[in-house]
Amino acid sequence: MSDRKRPAGRRGKGAALFLAGLVLGAVGMWFMPPDRTPPAQPELQPEPTAPAVAVEEPAAPPAVVPIVPAPEPVPAPDPVPPPDPSVPPLLTERPLLPVPERGPDPDGSLPPAPDSSLGIDIPVAGVQFSDLSDTFSDTRSEGRSHEAIDIMAPTGTPVLAVDDGQLVKLFNSKPGGLTVYHFDPTGRHVYYYAHLDKYAPGLVEGQSVKRGDLIGYVGYTGNANPQAPHLHFAVMVLGPEKKWWQGTALNPYEHFRRY
């Protein structure tokens, strides 16, 4: 096998053609026109709408409230204490004295006409005016004036209404025990009965009564001495407010009918 060498002139021509191709390719790429495709436009978003704002109507001006002066405070009555199991109950089972009939005197004559402005009856059955003592001005504990009359009688003796009128309050107080407040027919006076052993059967507040009606029985409830049962009886002139617990005291001794 002979070693024939390729002529030098053919090899140089091939290399020159290769280099010329590379140059033309580069020049073509340099002068190629740019892409004229328009760029994609961004999608337009609708502008957000502001939320509707509720328009509040102006509030009506506040009503003018007249200034009313505060009412005068009313003193609370004594609270009714709960029953004390160590204290025996009232002697409600003991026999009660009968209510005497009111009528002419044994000699047939009628009671005399009232010799006082009120002319009220003595509220304890069977008690005569001569049996009474005027205790209105007596002093009590802490320098208090009695401003009432104590009518001594056995426990269970009937207590009678001294006048016509209305029972406005039945009250159990610490000092007075079982009590009754009784307005006279004019509404100007209040009669006060205290230390009752018990009320008459069926007695209620607001009840109308007649002179001589049974309202309770003598006892010693409240701060009374059990060894000295009695009726504490008072009369007061009411003020314009008609407060059943408040008034100007009158001496009952001077207003009882005397027979």
Disulfide bonds with the S-S distance in Angstrom:
none
